[in-house]
Amino acid sequence: MAGTRRRPQPGGRWQGWFMGHDRKLKFFTGTHRRAETLRMAQRFEDEHRQIRLGYRPVPKSPDRHKSRPFTEVVSEYLAWGKAQGGRGGRPWAARHAYYRQKALGWWKQRLGIETLADLDGVLPRVEEALRALKSEGLTRKTLQNYVEGLSAFCKWCIERGYLADDPLKGLASFDTTPKTTRRAMTPEETEKLLQCCDPKRRLLYEVALVSGLRRGELRSLRVGDLDAERGGLHLNAEWTKNRQSGFQPLPSDIAARLAEQSRGKAATDALLYMPYHPSCAFERDLKRAGIPKHAFGGKLDFHSLRVSYVSFVLQAGATVKEAQVLSRHSTPDLTVNVYGRARQDRLSTLAEVVGKMVSPHPEIAISLQKQAVGAETVRVTPLDGEELESAGDGGRCRSRTCIATTPNPLVLLH
């Protein structure tokens, strides 16, 4: 009774049918090969005949779905993700959907998965496949992405009763610590980059540096997202990474320039010029500006503009909460410990300040001792060689580098 239709479906796959244990005709979507689909239908019908004769128990919910073709369930999973699989019931981003589909297709081909039943006991083969990928030189983050693609699919199947247990239970995650880190650009490097880059990309870099928007978010900005009156950008939940709407404030001069160059454009036009390969264009601009890509502290790439923004916000004196909100991070730890960078010149300056607090300049220490015993007029020679005059108890040195107001003060040299 099992068989296939005479013609394939529009997508190229064949539809088969078989007689179920309840004597009802059941249809399924097979593969792109008719003979393979026919063999699947015959196997399904034989399994259901054994159930009808009592040789096998009536399948429970997961058992009933074991014979379902893997490609059919994957199609259902991808359709769910593109409709409501993201945060807050929103659809997946197009890039996320592409990589999830690519990963599942790779697993099907690598493991030879035809039905959901083929996922039983698949863990050793998954580990073997991952070891093979690692030997090919793939990064740990890429390996973890392959794992997450199959793992998320299995968990989705468990929630819907398609699988009884997680076939990947016990699979250890990979260490995704990056081998190289990104560094924040210094103000001097930022100035060089903006002076040497193409004028069309200068505004793109400036907006990235003063807003922290990611590459995909910058590409998604439209003229209608600019709010010149409030001086900022409206962020749409459809294309932000955290899938939340928001408002990103901008410096007034940047907002004014964006408004100027957007005059006469439709609200749906792109707000910024975005090269086809922004990372390659950014690397060329770094070379033109004489800025090394790899230096002390890490590398520079397009995403380093966001790292630089977060670091600038923190260096500007923002509180941790303010920096977290401006960066649109879910936790302050992500803002401070993952994106925040400390400038080496500032660390060196702080080290000098601490050193002067611990061991002040000898001449300043003597001057303070004289002032403490009541000398009427004390000459103090600071580190820069400028002679100062301090008068009496409670006097104050007329200098930016020395403050002496009380006996035994803690002198802080700036």
N, C-alpha and C positions, 0 to 999 in steps of 0.2 A: 504493500500500500504506500510505502514511503516513496517520495519522488521530489522533483523540482519543477518549476515553471518552464515554459518553452523559451522564454526570453529573459535576459537579466534585467534588473532594475535600472533606472536612469543613472545611478551611481556606478554601475558595473557589477554589483554583487548579485548573486543568485538567491532566490527565495525558495526554501524547501518546506516540506510538510511531512507529518507522520501521524500515526494513530496513537493517541495517548492511552494511558491505563484506564481512563474513564470513558473510552470509546468515542472520544471527541477528536476531531481533526485539529491538529495544532500546526501553526505556521511559524517559521523562523527565518531570519536573514542570515545567509551563509557567507561564503567567501566569494572572490572574483572568479573562482574556477567551479564549473558546474559539477565535474566529477567529484571534487572534494566535498561540495555541499551535499551531493547525493549520498556519499558515504556517511556523513554526519547524520543525515535524516534516517538512514538505515540503522545506525547505532542507537539513536534516540528511540526509534520504534522498538528495537529489541529490548532495551532497558525497560520501557513501559510495558511490553508484553510480559516480562518476568514479574513485574509488579502485579499485573492483572492475574497471573497464575499463582501468586502467593510466594514466589521464590525470593522476592525482595519486599521490604516493608514499604508502606505508602510514604512517599517522601514528605518531610516536613518543609517548612518554608525555605530554608537554605538548600535542602536537598532538591526541591523542585526547580531551583534555579541553576543547579550545577551544570545542567545540559545546555544552558543558554550560551550562545556564541560570545566569545570575549569581545569581538568587535561590536556586537549589538549593545552590550552593556556599556562599553566605552563610549559609544555614540550617545547613549542616554546620559552618561555622566558629563560629557562635554556640553551637551545641550543644557543640562541643569546649570553648569558653571557659567555658561555664557548668558543665561537668563537671570540667575539669582545666587550664584555661588560665591560672590565676593562679600566683603564686610557690609553688614547692615542689609543683607539681601540684595545688594547691587550686583551687576554682572561683573565677570572677570575683566581685567584689562586685556586688550587684544594680544599684547606681548605674552602675558601670563597664559592665556588660552593656547597660544601657538606652542610654547615650550611644554605645556602639559600634554598636549596632543602628540608632540614629537617624542616625548619620553615614553608614553604608553605604547606608541607604535614601535619604538625601539625594543621595549621589553617583550612585546608580542613576537617580534621576529627573532630576538636573541634566545628566548626560552621556549619558543614553539608553542605558545599558548593558543589553543583553539576554543576552549570553553572555560567556564569558571571553575570546573572541576580540576583543570590543569594547574590551578593555583595551590592545590593541596600539596604540602611538603616541598614547596618551591624555595624555601629559605637557603638551603645549601647551594643551589644553582644561582641564586641571586648574589650570594657572597662571592662565588667563583667569577661571575660576570663582572662584579665591581673590582675584583682584584685584577682582572684582565684590563679593564679600563684604566686603572691606576698605573699599570705597567706601560700603557701607551702614552703616559705623560699628562693625563687630564688632571686638572687642579682638584683639590679636595672639595671646594665649593661646587664645582660641576658635578662631582660624584654625588654629593649630598642632594643636588637638584634632581638627579635621576632617581635617587631613593625616595625623595619626597613625592615625586610624581606617582610612583607605584603605591607608596604607603597611603597617600591621601585617597587614592582610588579604592584601596581595600577597606579603609575605614568607612568610606561612603557606602560601599556595598554592605558592610556589617550593619550600618544604621538602617538600611532598607530591607534587611533580612535576606539579602542575596548570598551572604557568606555567614557561616556560624562563628568562625574564629579568624583572627588576624593571621594570615600565613607568614607575615614578616615579624611576628612577635619574637623578641630576642635579638633582632638585628641591631648591632651597635652603630651609633651615629659616627660620622667622620669628624675629625678635628677640622673645623672650618676657619681656624685662625689664619688670616692672610699672611703670605710670605713677605709681602712688602706692604708698607703703610703709606697713606697719602699725607702730605704735609700741607700746611696752610701757607699761602703766599704772603710775603712780607709787603708792607706798603710800598717799598721801593720796587719790588717785582711787579706789583699791580700797576704802578705808574708806567713802567717800561712796557708792559704788555699793551696797555691802552694806547700808548703813543705809537707803537710800531704795528699794531694790527690793522687790518682792512677796516675802513670806516663803517662798512655794513655790519661787521661783527663787533665793533666796539660797543655799540649800544646793547647788544646781546650779552657781552661779558659784564658790562656795568650792571644790568638788571640782575644777572646771576649773582654778582658779588654783593649787591645791596638787598637782595630778597632771599637768597638761598634756595631758589626754586631749582628743581632737578631738570635734567635734559628733556624728559618727556613732558613735564609740566610747562616748560618754556615753549616747547613746540606746540602745545595745545592752547596757549593763550590766544585770545581773539580780541579784536578792537573793542568789542562790547564789554570785555572784562575789565577795561581800564576805567577807574573812577577818578577823574581829574579833580573833582571838588574835594573829595576826602583824601586824595593823594595816595592812591594805592591800587591794588589789584583784587578783584573778586575771584576766588578760587572755586572751581566747580567740582563737586564730589565725583563726577563721572570720570575725571582724569587725574585727580590728586592721588598720591600713593596711599594715603591713609583713608581714602574714600570719604572724606569729610569736606563740607564746604567751609570757606573761611575768607578772611580779608587780610592781605599782606600789605602793610604800609611801606611806602617808598619815600626816599628823600624828595623834597619838593622840586629840585631842579631836574631829577630824572623823570618824575611824573610829568613835568611841563614839557620836556623834550619828547616823551612818548605821545603826549597829546598833540604836539606840533606835527610830528611825522605821521600821525594817524588821520589828519584832516583829509576829508574827501573820500575816505575808505568806508566800505560797508562794515557793519557791526560783526559780520561773520568772517571778515578777512583776518589773516594772521597778524598778530600785533608785532612780532619780531621776525627778523630775517634769521632763518635757521639753515645752516649748510646741511647738505645731505649726509655727510660724515663729520659731525661736530668735533669728535675726538681727534680726527686727523687734522682738521683745520686748526684746532687749538694747539696741537703739537707743532705745526708749521709756524704758528705765530710765536710760540715759545722760542723756536730757533731764530726767528727773525729778530726777536727782542734780546737775544743773547742770554736767555734764562735757562739754566740747566734743568732737564727733566728729572734727573736723579741727583739728589744732594743730601746733605745732612738733614735728617728728619723724615725722609721718605721721598716719594715721587710726586710729580704733578700730572694730573690729567683733567679732563673737563669736570669731573665730579669734585675735584679739589677746590673749585670755585665755591661749592656749598660748604666744604670744610673751612675755607677761608672766611666765609660769611659768619658761621657759628663762632669761630675764634675771634673775629672782629667784634661781634656782639658782646662776648664775654670780656674782652679787653676794654670795651667802652664803659664797663662798670655795671652792666645789667645784672639783676639778681638771677639766681638759678631758674626761678619760675618764669621770669620775663624771657630769658634765653630759650627756655623750653617751648614757650608759646610761640615766639617768633620763628623758631626752627620747626615747629609743628611736629614735635616728637612726643611719643606716648609716655616716656619716662625721663626724668632728669638725668639718670645715669647715662642714657644714650646721648644726651646733649653734651654732658661734661666729659665723660670718659671715652666716648667713641669718636665724637666729632670735634670736641674742644682741643685746641693745641696751645701750648705755652711757647711764647717767643723766647728764643735763646738769649737775645740781648736784654730782655726784661729780667730773665733769671739771673744773668750776670750782674745787672744793676742791683737787684735785690740782695745778691750775695755780698756786694760791696757795702751796701747799707748795713747789713747784719754785721759785717766785719768792723765797721766804724762804731757800731753800738757796743761791740764787745771790746774793741781796742781803739779808743778815740785818739785823735792826733795829740801828741805830747804837749804842744804849745797851747792847744785849746784846753787840755786838762789842767795845766798850770794856771791859765787865766781864770778858769772857773774856780779853782781853789782860792786864788787871791780875792775873787769877788765874794766868795763865801765867808771870808774873814773880815769883810767890811772895807776893802779898798775902794777909794772914791772913784778913781778912773783907771780902767784896765784896758791895755792894748791887747787885741786878739788878732792873730794872723791866721786866717783860714787856709784851707788847702789850695785855693786858687791864688794865694799871694796878696790878696787885697787887704789892706790894713783897716781895721774897724775900731771903733771906740765904744766902750760900754761904761755907763756911769752908775755907780752906787748900787745899793741893794735893790733888786727888782728891776734893774736896768735891762735893756734889750739890745742885742747886737743889731746894728743896721746892715743886715746882710741876708741874702737868700740862703746862705749855706750854714748859718749858725744861729741857734736860739739859746739864750742863756737868761733865764728869768728867776730861777730859784736855786738855793744851794743844793749841791749834788744832783743836778738834773740828768735825765737820760737824753743825751745829745743825739739827734737824728740828722744826719747829713744827707741832703738830697743831691 
